[in-house]
Amino acid sequence: MVGIVLVSHSFELAHGLAALTSQLAGDEVRVEPAGGGPNGTLGTTDDTVRAAIARADRGQGVVVLADLGSSVLTVRHLLEEGHGNGHVRLVDAPFVEGAIAAAVTSSAGQDLEDVVHAAEEARGARKF
């Protein structure tokens, strides 16, 4: 299964979305939160994101979703340093809807490109 990493400035947001996503996708999909700065502050650290990617990676790739600009910059920095080994993809997708779409698609056994596409396509999901 393709792993999912959720990068947020907020510890609570990252962990809450990971819990929701895991419940919907099932235990087979590794959904890992990476959120919050030191001592409960807002922010994101390279080490937190790097560890989440390592936990999510089961060899079939990892999709990373980020909530706000500097979270995106943190992930981009890690990937530019070569920490993605070519199979970690940062996607431009809505944080909640993209995470759910990615995890459900992964749970169906789809490959990395299909999981990336599902997350990105969630941008057009209408609520009513």
C-alpha positions as a printed NumPy array, in Angstrom:
array([[  0.   ,   0.   ,   0.   ],
       [  1.03 ,   3.583,  -0.654],
       [  1.641,   5.453,   2.595],
       [  0.194,   8.852,   3.432],
       [  1.892,  11.64 ,   5.418],
       [ -0.091,  14.628,   6.692],
       [  2.043,  17.699,   7.392],
       [  0.405,  20.474,   9.397],
       [  1.42 ,  23.41 ,  11.525],
       [ -0.852,  21.974,  14.196],
       [ -0.172,  18.774,  16.11 ],
       [ -3.893,  18.361,  16.744],
       [ -4.89 ,  18.897,  13.119],
       [ -2.331,  16.424,  11.77 ],
       [ -3.194,  13.746,  14.326],
       [ -6.961,  14.278,  14.085],
       [ -6.974,  14.024,  10.3  ],
       [ -4.711,  10.972,  10.472],
       [ -7.174,   9.293,  12.848],
       [-10.159,  10.067,  10.604],
       [ -8.323,   8.999,   7.463],
       [ -7.131,   5.749,   9.046],
       [-10.652,   4.879,  10.154],
       [-11.97 ,   5.351,   6.628],
       [ -9.116,   3.6  ,   4.799],
       [ -8.484,   0.776,   7.251],
       [ -5.413,  -0.497,   9.038],
       [ -3.619,  -1.604,   5.864],
       [ -2.764,   1.97 ,   4.859],
       [ -0.079,   3.739,   6.898],
       [ -1.319,   7.268,   7.576],
       [  1.269,   9.223,   9.531],
       [  0.856,  12.683,  11.051],
       [  3.678,  15.224,  11.107],
       [  2.545,  18.34 ,  12.855],
       [  3.415,  20.929,  15.403],
       [  6.645,  22.46 ,  16.525],
       [  8.702,  21.957,  19.657],
       [  6.895,  22.162,  22.998],
       [  3.454,  22.231,  21.425],
       [  4.036,  25.336,  19.342],
       [  2.732,  25.808,  15.833],
       [  5.122,  24.794,  13.097],
       [  6.729,  21.895,  11.305],
       [ 10.215,  20.456,  11.585],
       [ 12.357,  18.547,   9.106],
       [ 12.912,  15.78 ,  11.648],
       [  9.193,  15.287,  12.291],
       [  8.387,  15.081,   8.594],
       [ 11.37 ,  12.825,   7.844],
       [ 10.319,  10.396,  10.605],
       [  6.698,  10.336,   9.392],
       [  7.816,   9.54 ,   5.846],
       [  9.988,   6.71 ,   7.138],
       [  7.069,   5.256,   9.149],
       [  4.655,   5.513,   6.2  ],
       [  6.999,   3.982,   3.637],
       [  6.33 ,   0.314,   2.944],
       [  8.13 ,   0.301,  -0.384],
       [  5.272,   1.31 ,  -2.686],
       [  5.64 ,   5.046,  -2.258],
       [  4.42 ,   7.814,  -0.007],
       [  2.037,  10.662,  -0.764],
       [  2.559,  13.808,   1.321],
       [ -0.118,  16.437,   1.846],
       [  0.641,  19.745,   3.568],
       [ -1.69 ,  22.328,   5.06 ],
       [ -0.009,  25.714,   4.505],
       [  2.89 ,  27.346,   2.685],
       [  5.779,  26.763,   5.073],
       [  4.754,  23.121,   5.51 ],
       [  5.061,  22.786,   1.753],
       [  8.486,  24.429,   1.895],
       [  9.631,  22.009,   4.604],
       [  8.622,  18.996,   2.535],
       [ 10.148,  20.43 ,  -0.641],
       [ 13.412,  21.033,   1.199],
       [ 13.533,  17.412,   2.39 ],
       [ 12.785,  16.074,  -1.067],
       [ 15.423,  18.286,  -2.656],
       [ 17.964,  16.834,  -0.216],
       [ 17.123,  13.391,  -1.562],
       [ 15.088,  12.09 ,   1.372],
       [ 12.307,  10.857,  -0.905],
       [ 14.364,   8.319,  -2.848],
       [ 12.211,   9.16 ,  -5.865],
       [  9.076,   7.558,  -4.504],
       [  7.787,  10.266,  -2.16 ],
       [  5.403,  12.713,  -3.806],
       [  4.221,  16.034,  -2.417],
       [  0.795,  16.671,  -3.909],
       [ -1.085,  19.905,  -4.501],
       [ -4.405,  18.839,  -3.03 ],
       [ -6.907,  19.986,  -0.426],
       [ -5.702,  18.781,   2.959],
       [ -8.798,  16.931,   4.22 ],
       [-10.45 ,  15.787,   0.998],
       [ -7.102,  14.944,  -0.602],
       [ -6.031,  12.871,   2.381],
       [ -9.258,  10.872,   2.361],
       [ -9.162,  10.306,  -1.403],
       [ -5.502,   9.26 ,  -1.301],
       [ -5.956,   6.854,   1.583],
       [ -9.082,   5.208,   0.179],
       [ -7.394,   4.804,  -3.211],
       [ -4.342,   3.297,  -1.519],
       [ -6.55 ,   0.891,   0.423],
       [ -7.876,  -0.371,  -2.929],
       [ -4.325,  -1.402,  -3.813],
       [ -3.704,   1.297,  -6.401],
       [ -0.176,   2.424,  -7.285],
       [  1.556,   5.688,  -6.378],
       [  0.474,   7.57 ,  -9.508],
       [ -3.18 ,   6.62 ,  -8.97 ],
       [ -3.045,   7.709,  -5.321],
       [ -1.448,  11.037,  -6.313],
       [ -4.133,  11.545,  -8.977],
       [ -6.959,  10.77 ,  -6.528],
       [ -5.645,  13.314,  -4.03 ],
       [ -5.281,  15.994,  -6.692],
       [ -8.715,  15.299,  -8.152],
       [-10.296,  15.843,  -4.722],
       [ -9.895,  19.559,  -5.395],
       [-13.036,  19.417,  -7.562],
       [-15.169,  17.521,  -5.065],
       [-18.397,  19.354,  -4.467],
       [-20.075,  19.25 ,  -1.07 ],
       [-23.579,  19.95 ,  -2.361]])
